């Protein structure tokens, strides 16, 4: 599977309550259940008006299908080519 970062423009998402975020996660999980095991959600970063979601999938088309099923936009999908961290520098 490939790793993707999905940028979603969702106005005021950073102001959502914990209950609202729980509902959003449930909606995403319902869509994922229809696509399993070809799409997996790892986690998301929430900012004021966007989320940056980390997904595993076989293709970008599968990410778009999740977006259609969940109703959440996929404004930008970027495939991750590699990962580095502090340990990379030795």
Phi and psi in degrees as GROMACS dihedral restraints (atoms count N, CA, C in turn):
[ dihedral_restraints ]
;  ai    aj    ak    al  type     phi  dphi    fc
    3     4     5     6     1   -97.2    20    10
    4     5     6     7     1   155.1    20    10
    6     7     8     9     1  -101.6    20    10
    7     8     9    10     1   137.8    20    10
    9    10    11    12     1  -130.5    20    10
   10    11    12    13     1   148.4    20    10
   12    13    14    15     1  -107.5    20    10
   13    14    15    16     1   124.7    20    10
   15    16    17    18     1  -110.9    20    10
   16    17    18    19     1   121.5    20    10
   18    19    20    21     1   -95.4    20    10
   19    20    21    22     1   122.0    20    10
   21    22    23    24     1  -119.0    20    10
   22    23    24    25     1   122.4    20    10
   24    25    26    27     1   -87.9    20    10
   25    26    27    28     1   109.8    20    10
   27    28    29    30     1  -132.8    20    10
   28    29    30    31     1   100.1    20    10
   30    31    32    33     1   -52.2    20    10
   31    32    33    34     1   132.4    20    10
   33    34    35    36     1    63.3    20    10
   34    35    36    37     1    19.4    20    10
   36    37    38    39     1   -59.6    20    10
   37    38    39    40     1   -31.8    20    10
   39    40    41    42     1   -68.4    20    10
   40    41    42    43     1   -14.9    20    10
   42    43    44    45     1   -98.6    20    10
   43    44    45    46     1     2.0    20    10
   45    46    47    48     1   -67.3    20    10
   46    47    48    49     1   146.9    20    10
   48    49    50    51     1   -74.7    20    10
   49    50    51    52     1   167.0    20    10
   51    52    53    54     1   -59.9    20    10
   52    53    54    55     1   -38.2    20    10
   54    55    56    57     1   -65.0    20    10
   55    56    57    58     1   -40.8    20    10
   57    58    59    60     1   -62.7    20    10
   58    59    60    61     1   -43.3    20    10
   60    61    62    63     1   -65.9    20    10
   61    62    63    64     1   -36.6    20    10
   63    64    65    66     1   -62.3    20    10
   64    65    66    67     1   -43.6    20    10
   66    67    68    69     1   -62.8    20    10
   67    68    69    70     1   -41.7    20    10
   69    70    71    72     1   -63.5    20    10
   70    71    72    73     1   -43.1    20    10
   72    73    74    75     1   -62.6    20    10
   73    74    75    76     1   -40.1    20    10
   75    76    77    78     1   -62.3    20    10
   76    77    78    79     1   -42.6    20    10
   78    79    80    81     1   -61.6    20    10
   79    80    81    82     1   -44.2    20    10
   81    82    83    84     1   -62.8    20    10
   82    83    84    85     1   -43.5    20    10
   84    85    86    87     1   -62.3    20    10
   85    86    87    88     1   -37.0    20    10
   87    88    89    90     1   -62.5    20    10
   88    89    90    91     1   -41.9    20    10
   90    91    92    93     1   -67.1    20    10
   91    92    93    94     1   -40.8    20    10
   93    94    95    96     1   -61.3    20    10
   94    95    96    97     1   -37.8    20    10
   96    97    98    99     1   -60.5    20    10
   97    98    99   100     1   -32.1    20    10
   99   100   101   102     1   -75.1    20    10
  100   101   102   103     1   -21.8    20    10
  102   103   104   105     1  -106.4    20    10
  103   104   105   106     1    -6.6    20    10
  105   106   107   108     1   -59.5    20    10
  106   107   108   109     1   144.6    20    10
  108   109   110   111     1   -97.0    20    10
  109   110   111   112     1    15.7    20    10
  111   112   113   114     1   -77.7    20    10
  112   113   114   115     1   -10.5    20    10
  114   115   116   117     1  -136.1    20    10
  115   116   117   118     1   132.3    20    10
  117   118   119   120     1  -133.4    20    10
  118   119   120   121     1   133.4    20    10
  120   121   122   123     1   -94.1    20    10
  121   122   123   124     1   125.2    20    10
  123   124   125   126     1   -92.0    20    10
  124   125   126   127     1   -53.3    20    10
  126   127   128   129     1  -173.9    20    10
  127   128   129   130     1   171.7    20    10
  129   130   131   132     1  -136.8    20    10
  130   131   132   133     1   148.9    20    10
  132   133   134   135     1  -106.2    20    10
  133   134   135   136     1   130.6    20    10
  135   136   137   138     1  -108.5    20    10
  136   137   138   139     1   128.5    20    10
  138   139   140   141     1  -118.4    20    10
  139   140   141   142     1  -170.8    20    10
  141   142   143   144     1   -54.7    20    10
  142   143   144   145     1   -52.1    20    10
  144   145   146   147     1  -127.1    20    10
  145   146   147   148     1    15.3    20    10
  147   148   149   150     1  -148.0    20    10
  148   149   150   151     1   157.8    20    10
  150   151   152   153     1  -121.4    20    10
  151   152   153   154     1   149.6    20    10
  153   154   155   156     1  -121.4    20    10
  154   155   156   157     1   108.4    20    10
  156   157   158   159     1  -107.0    20    10
  157   158   159   160     1   138.1    20    10
  159   160   161   162     1  -103.8    20    10
  160   161   162   163     1   120.8    20    10
  162   163   164   165     1  -128.0    20    10
  163   164   165   166     1   153.6    20    10
  165   166   167   168     1  -110.1    20    10
  166   167   168   169     1   135.3    20    10
  168   169   170   171     1  -159.4    20    10
  169   170   171   172     1   161.2    20    10
  171   172   173   174     1   -77.4    20    10
  172   173   174   175     1   -25.4    20    10
  174   175   176   177     1  -157.7    20    10
  175   176   177   178     1   162.1    20    10
  177   178   179   180     1   -63.8    20    10
  178   179   180   181     1   -33.1    20    10
  180   181   182   183     1   -59.7    20    10
  181   182   183   184     1   -36.3    20    10
  183   184   185   186     1   -68.6    20    10
  184   185   186   187     1   -34.1    20    10
  186   187   188   189     1   -63.9    20    10
  187   188   189   190     1   -43.7    20    10
  189   190   191   192     1   -63.4    20    10
  190   191   192   193     1   -37.7    20    10
  192   193   194   195     1   -63.3    20    10
  193   194   195   196     1   -41.0    20    10
  195   196   197   198     1   -60.6    20    10
  196   197   198   199     1   -41.8    20    10
  198   199   200   201     1   -60.4    20    10
  199   200   201   202     1   -44.0    20    10
  201   202   203   204     1   -63.2    20    10
  202   203   204   205     1   -45.5    20    10
  204   205   206   207     1   -68.5    20    10
  205   206   207   208     1   -37.6    20    10
  207   208   209   210     1   -84.3    20    10
  208   209   210   211     1   -25.0    20    10
  210   211   212   213     1    85.2    20    10
  211   212   213   214     1     3.2    20    10
  213   214   215   216     1   -92.1    20    10
  214   215   216   217     1   135.8    20    10
  216   217   218   219     1   -68.4    20    10
  217   218   219   220     1   152.8    20    10
  219   220   221   222     1  -123.5    20    10
  220   221   222   223     1    78.2    20    10
  222   223   224   225     1   -66.0    20    10
  223   224   225   226     1   -34.0    20    10
  225   226   227   228     1  -147.5    20    10
  226   227   228   229     1   130.0    20    10
  228   229   230   231     1  -118.6    20    10
  229   230   231   232     1   123.5    20    10
  231   232   233   234     1  -125.5    20    10
  232   233   234   235     1   125.6    20    10
  234   235   236   237     1   -78.0    20    10
  235   236   237   238     1   134.5    20    10
  237   238   239   240     1   -84.5    20    10
  238   239   240   241     1   125.9    20    10
  240   241   242   243     1   -89.3    20    10
  241   242   243   244     1   -33.0    20    10
  243   244   245   246     1  -163.1    20    10
  244   245   246   247     1   168.5    20    10
  246   247   248   249     1  -124.7    20    10
  247   248   249   250     1   137.8    20    10
  249   250   251   252     1  -126.3    20    10
  250   251   252   253     1   157.8    20    10
  252   253   254   255     1  -151.9    20    10
  253   254   255   256     1  -179.0    20    10
  255   256   257   258     1   -55.2    20    10
  256   257   258   259     1   -32.3    20    10
  258   259   260   261     1   -68.1    20    10
  259   260   261   262     1   -21.5    20    10
  261   262   263   264     1   -60.3    20    10
  262   263   264   265     1   -34.2    20    10
  264   265   266   267     1   -79.4    20    10
  265   266   267   268     1    -1.8    20    10
